[in-house]
């Protein structure tokens, strides 16, 4: 069984400029390319979350209404 790692965005992954840093992107991208399951939690809209996490190779799916 695999473990899914989930991190909150604001106050955890994002810097004061509301974006992820290059180091964070590199580490998460490397780990997910090696098979780690990762997602993030946020109250942001899909559009603003995508902008804030630019550089993460996240495979996000929009929830259908």
VENMOCOR-V212104 format. One line per field, one symbol per residue. ss: DSSP state (h for helix, s for strand, l for the rest). phi: phi as a letter, one per 30 degrees, with the letter a starting at -180 (. if undefined). psi: psi as a letter, one per 40 degrees, with the letter a starting at -180 (. if undefined). A space follows every 50 residues. Layout:
ss: ???
phi: ???
psi: ???
This chain:
ss: lllssssshhhhhllllllllhhhhhhhhhhhhlllsssssllllhhhhh hhlllllllllllll
phi: .ccccbbdddibdcdddibddedeeddddddddcjdcbbbcacddedddd ddcejdddcccdddd
psi: hihhhhiichecdiaeefiiiddddddddddddeeihiiiiieiiddddd ddfhdhfhgihhhh.
